């Protein structure tokens, strides 16, 4: 258990600078506007909690993948007015985040004002967890709150190093919710426990696959992951996306839990991924024609996967069932999203594992009808597999 911002006495917050690591790695439009405000909205409960207690929040975040130097297209400056509108409080912007100007601004910050600093990844020391940068970041606050769950699997200066120079160091409300939900999923799932895996890469989920092969009652495998499992069984996959380097992992999983792993019985396949008008077929999983590629689970598999999800007491879903970003091939993914909502209504504890599956549940308009949608893709998977993260380990124990 870790201390949270709610464990800090109100008197210790009033008038004090609180350095908050947020996750504002948001998609930007061509004109620099924010294309999706989901991550900004996720940070609002913690910011409002601090403002209500008259703290002065100073925000750190990364955006994109700059190479340790300023790049205008990755500046956080366009985020400030959007956050100001969502939060209903004045948001000042200053940068670079380790500059003297940033420190001076933080010390003169007015009541009810939030300070957003420039992209932490404009500094080469961020990803290196450089002690000098970490110490400069520590000078920006009187307490540290990490509310960037999606970045807590990285031991960077703004997530781990800063805690060497700034205490107390506690979890924000978003991180608290993530740890509670994922901890319950990992350590105390109710039976039957059903897991649905999709997406493309098995190698990103090897540890998790092994964990759930042992603990789950049923593993539903769709998306491009299923192609790799089918090929591991010696079945034809045509031109479908297959992760060749993961074939042995798939074989090992099938040997370890042949009764638990449920693969597609039928698939939607198309003749040309680049065509606007390809030939589309529904075929048995062992009958993909040469030259065709699987793009979704078929209707028989949708029904089977949906029944399994609806019958679960605990359900975890990570990864789409096909090319859901293309409407003609989204039916499998949407069917799992609907079944997840139906399971929740029946009393199941349901968790969406972030990334594309989180996008899918939002696209289906069902985000509010499941138990928890994780904001951390890689971080959620690593926490489930290992039970901790570098950014979590760095916080104060409860």
N, C-alpha and C positions, 0 to 999 in steps of 0.2 A: 504494500500500500504506500502511496505517495501523498504528501501534503498537497492541498489544492488552494486556490485563491480564497476559497471560503473559510479556510483555516486561519487566515491572517486577520488579526484583530482590526476592527474598523479604525481605531485610533492610530494604528500603524500605517494605514493607507491615506488618511486625510492629509491633503497637501503634499503628499510624497510623490516622487516620480516612480512610476512602475514601468519598467522595460518589458514590453510584451512582444514575444516572437509569434507572428501570425503567418498564415500561409496565403499570400496574395499572388500566387503564381497563376494568374488568370489569363484566359485567352484575350488578345487584343484585336480590334478591328483594324482595317487598313488605315483608317483616319486617326488611329490611336485610342479610340474609345474602348471601353470594357465590353466584351462580347457576352460574357456570362458572369453574373454577380454572385453565384452560389457560394464561393469561398469567402467573399466579403460578408455575406449574410450570416455565414456560420460563425464569424468572429464577433458578431454584435452582442450576444448575451454577456460575454466576458467584458467587453468594453463598457457596456451599460452598467454592469455590476461595479466596475471601478469608478465610473463617473458618478454614480449614485452615492458613493462613499467618498467623493471629493478627491479622489486620486488624480494624478496627471499622467495619462498613458502616453508612452513613447513607443512607437511601433517599428519593428524590424521585419523585413521579409525579403525573399529573393523573387525574381521573376525571370523565367526563361533560362537560357544557358549561355550567358556572356562569358567571355574567356578572360576573366580577371581584370577587365578594364571597362570604362564607360562605353556603352552603345546606346544611342538615343532610343532605338526601337524597344529596348528592355527597361526603359526608365519607369519608375513607379509614380512619377508625377501625375499622369492622367488618372490614376486610381484615386487620388485625394478628393476631387470634387464628387466622385461617385460615392465614396465612403461617407462623405459629409452629408449627402442627400439621404443615404440609407440610415445613418446613425442619428441624424437630427441634431448634430453638434458640430462646432467649428473644427475643421481639420486643416492644420498647417502642414506644409511640406518643406523639408530641408534635406540637403545632401551635400557631399557624401556623408554616409552614416557615421564615419569615424572622425569627422572633421571637428575643429575647434568651434566652428559656427554651429554645428549640430549640438554640441555640448552646451554652448551658451544659450541656444534657443530652448533646450530642454529645461535649463535652470530658471528661465524667465517665463515659462509657459503659464498662461493664465488659467484661472479656474474654468472647468467645463470645456477645455480645449484639448484636442488630441494632436500629437505630433507624429507624422509619418515621415520616416527617413528613406533615403535612396537605397536602391537595390544592394543587398549585402554581397552579391556575387560580382559586383564591380571591383571587388578587392581580391587579389590572388590568395590572400591569407584566409579567406572564408572557408574554402573547401579543404585547405590544409590544416584547419583548426589551429591557426597561428596564435601563440600566446600573446604576442604584442597586440594584434587586432582584438583578441578576446578581452584584454585588459582595457583597451579604449572603449569597447562596447559596454563593458561593465561600469564605466564612468558615467554612462547615460541614465542610470537609474539608481533607486534606493532599494528596489526589490525586482526580482525577475519572475515573469510568468511565461511559461511556454504553452501556447495555444495552437501550435502548428503541428498537429499530429502527422500530417502528410510528409513532414520533414524530419521526424524524430528518429528515423532509421539511419540518418546521416550524422556522423560525428563532426560537425562543422563548428566554426567559431561562434556562430549565433545560436546554436542549439545545445552545444556541450561546453565548449571552451569558456564561454562567458560565465558559466556557473562557478568556475574556479575563482572568479573575482567579484561575484555579486551574489549575496545571500540576503534574505531567503530566496530560494529558487523553487517554485511550485508549479503545479499544473493548472491550466485554465479550465473553464467550464466545458469547452469542446473536447479537450484532451481527457478530462474526467469522464465524460460520456463515452468516449471511445474505449477507454480502458475498462470501464464497467461492462460495456456490451461485449467487447471482444474477450475479456477475461471470463465472462460467463460462458461464452460460446466455447472457449478452449477448455475450461476447467470443470464446468458443471452443466453440460447440455442434457436436456431431457430427451428420453427415448420415445419414439424412434427419432434418430438423428440422421437427417438426410443432407447431403452436400451435392451441389451442382457446380461443375466446372465447365467453363467454355473458354473462348479466346483462342489464341494461337499457340502459346509457348508452354510446354510442359517444364522445360528447364528452369523457368522462373518460379515453379511451384513444386519442385521435387520434395523438399522437406515437408511441405504442407500435404502433398499427396500421400507421403508415407505416414504422416500423423493421422490423417483421416481414414486411410486404409485400415488402420488399427481401431480407431475410435468410432467412426460413423457406421450406421447400419446399412446405408446405401449411398453409392457414389454415382451420380448421373453425369455422363461425359458427353458434351456436344461441341459445336464449333469446330475450328481447325484441330483442336486437341483430339477430337474423335478420329480424325483422319489418321493421325499418328498411331492411335490404338488399333485401328482397323488394319493398317499396313503391318503392324507388329504381329497381327494374327495371320498374315500372309494373304490378305484380301486385296483386290485391285482398288486403287484409289484414283486412277486416271490422272488428270492434271490438278488434282486437289492439293492445297497447301499441306505439306507434311514436314514435320521437324525430324529430319533424318538422324540427327545426333541424339534424339531422345527415344529412339526405338527400343533400346535396351531397358530404359526406365519404364516404358510402357509394358514391355514383356514381364519385367519383374513385378509390377503392380498387378498384372493379370494373374501371374502365378501365385502371388501372395493372397489375393482376395477375389477369386473368380466368381464367387456368388454375390459379392457386394457391388461390383462394378457393372453398371448398366450402360451399354453402348447403343447408339441409334439402330433401329430396325429398318428405317427408311430415310432417304435423304432427298433434298431438292438439289438438282445438279443443272449446270448451264454449260453451253457449248463454248462460250467465249466471254471471259471476264471483262474485256475491253469494249465489247459491243453494246450498243444501246438497245438492240433487239435480238438477244441470243435465243437459241432454242432452249426451252426449259422443260425438264423432265422430273418426275418423282419416281425414284428407283429403289429397290431393296439395297440395304447397306453393302451387301456382297455383290452388287451388280452395277457398279459405276462404269459407264461405257468409256472406252479409250477416248481421250481428247476432251472429256467433260470434267468439270470441277464441282465439288460439293460446296454449296453456299448457305444451306440451312438444314435443320432437321425436318423430316417429313411429317405428315399429319398423324401417322400411327405413333411415331415417337413423341410428338407433342402431347398426345393424349396420355401416353404412359408416363412421361416425365411430370406432367401436370398432376396426375393421380398420386404419384410418389410425393410431390411437394405438398399437396393438400393433406396428405395423411401424416405429415411429419409433426412432431411436437417441437423440434428444433430444426431450422432450415437455414443453411448458409449457401449463398450463391455468389460465385465470382466468374465473370466472363460471359460474353454473349454466345448464343447458340448458332450464330452465323453472321453473314454480312448485314447486320441489323441497320447499319447506317444507310443502306439502300432499301427503300420501302418494299419492293417486291420480295425481299429475302429477310424480312423482319418478323415474320409470323411466329417462328419458333421462339425467338427471344421474348416477344410480347406475350406469348402463351405462358412462359415461365414467370414473367412479371405478374401476370394476372393470378396465376396459381399461388404465388407468394403472398399476394394481398389476401386471397381467400383463406390461406392457411392462417394468416395473422388474425383474421376475423374469427376463426374457430379457436383461437387461444394459443397458437404456436408462437414461439420466439423466433423471429426471422431477421436475418442480417444480410445486407447487401455489401459485398466486399470492395466497393469503390471502383474507380476507373470506368470502363465501358459499361459494366453492369449497373453502376449508379446512373450513368447517362440514360441507359435503357429504362430504368424504373421511373426516372423523371419524364422521359419521352412518353411513357405510357400513362402519365398523370397519376401515378400510384405511390409517389414518394412518401406521402403522409399516411399511407395505409399499410406500412411495414414497420417492424419494431425499430430498426436502426439501419441507416445508410452511412457507411463509413466514408470519411473524407480522405482517407489515405489508401491509395492502391497498394504500392509496394510496402509501405509501412504496416498496413493492416495484415498483409500476408506474412511479413517477417515476424510481427508480434504473435500471430497465431502459431507460427511454426516454432518460435523460440521462447515465447513467454515474456519477452522484454525487448527493449530497444535502447540504443545508446542515449538518446534524448530523455528517455524515462529514467534510466539508471542515474543520470546526472542530477535529478531533482531530489529535494529533501524527502527523507522517509517520514511517514506519518507517525 
